[in-house]
Amino acid sequence: MHKKNKLEWFESCLGQYLLEREQNYFDQAVADVFGYHAMQIGFTQYDFLRANRMPLQFRIGAEEGVAVRATPDFLPIETNSIDLVLMPHVLEFSVNPHQILREVQRVLMPEGHVIVSGFNPHSVWGMRGFFGSARGGYPWRGNFISRPRLRDWLTLLDFEITRDRMCCFAPPFSQEKWLKRFSFMETMGNRWPLSGGVYFFTAVKRVHGMRVIKPEWKKVRAARKGMAPVAQRLDAHDGIRRPRRAARLRIVKTTAQGGE
């Protein structure tokens, strides 16, 4: 049986079903992300950045005809230079997803955003790859990454996940009539959010710095010196505190008069 590649699969009814929902999500997710440079890794035949308003947008991939031709695990991009990175279904089809995430973390500016989409292995979409002739064809040949695992990877790289969503709640039928019959599951997806076939993570790169605060010793000494109280004594007759220097002068004067 002929096994469809990526481009052929996305032309099928199931591929169109997925593409429509992913495009809708990306349009909403990137609309409110601001900056100067936005980059999409993979799926270069589709513009998932179309709703974003950054002045410089480009797509990067290994195929010909892209703005930057490179593999995602070694990006020819300057460190701390990108404000937004989009990764639609890149990690589950890579032999080294950890390296890709490290590269994304490197090129992102502090407080930059990354949006990742992936197939959920804990769903009927993930289960289909274990049955019959479906194995080996796209997208079932991918190494689907679970949401908890990807969340841990992002956290270890100092990413803070700010948004977590899912889509494609209908079973992955190849025929359009069956997809339509189970379209009611889309509206029921909010009740069972973990059952979606595709998940999305939006994460922000956090940079934790350390600042050593040293006391300003000169100012501390000056403040203590200025606030030092004047030594005083309590007069035995009237109970009024008077400076010691004035008391000494009075004693000296009295002694001098007695001598006269």
Steps between C-alpha positions, in 0.01 A plus 500: 500500500626846412606701801433871478774749561444827686384710205260233375358442846418867549309496173275223634177573685657412835799721427271788405302443818818535705640788297186711537501471879871558537488806276216645707693448821825650369313802364368572849822414686743714297276805461590642841873420499706811425860562405713525188598149385274194466614160375309188397684168502357227277178477298637774278224447241255656748521848645408461866638849572254682274309660790813632670607864450876481545691677221736209428351153459665200340475123476788262546527140377715243325312512169564736211320827450500616864641824635761317711601148410625314806416219738319596821760343729772743381350838422716759320340773711663744739455435870228703673365646176152351439179613669271215389566142389228277360554121492208308345561122539879524490611318814319167445666455160854575616765259628621762747212712630702611804759667277226682308358642821846607613552682172163671530585606854831640375365713215202635694532835670425521872120504537471363145218260413500150356184321385517122454241264356519123523297183468363370826605136557235463773208534261330304223737675261795359688346155513445479126872466433501163677254336264550331165601678186485844659847448645781643292295764319479865590432610769478167684867417461595788727624462854215680675606687815263514795393831646654439847834408344510806276396717792797366699740566212384859467521559874858370515593757234352783709184535295180599672190350341234767471242318289399137452230406248382199299301442180386224263270309735337289229654158426751504210273354231629503146157555346330836514154360573621343823673818607175687452306243699734544793521878474290526817812397694657837421246678718540238773876539507488755780358233729785260427787730403762226524340299220610733221716355227722810482634721778651849504746652745580870516808568713708805590877497544590618848851613591573486872783734600675547834584843642734536794397791726794639701452742792640850454724501804598871487140616502420261783786639712402858425141434593600336827739784586239768435241324711728444805338658813681761706609373842288658772467484883201542724520803735422403858303817582263564215506163323583663165747338266788733411806440285808383688714777362275767655513317833879498499512873429269570795712292735818673393341842551378411848841376600662819379264715702566300816868555454453870496 
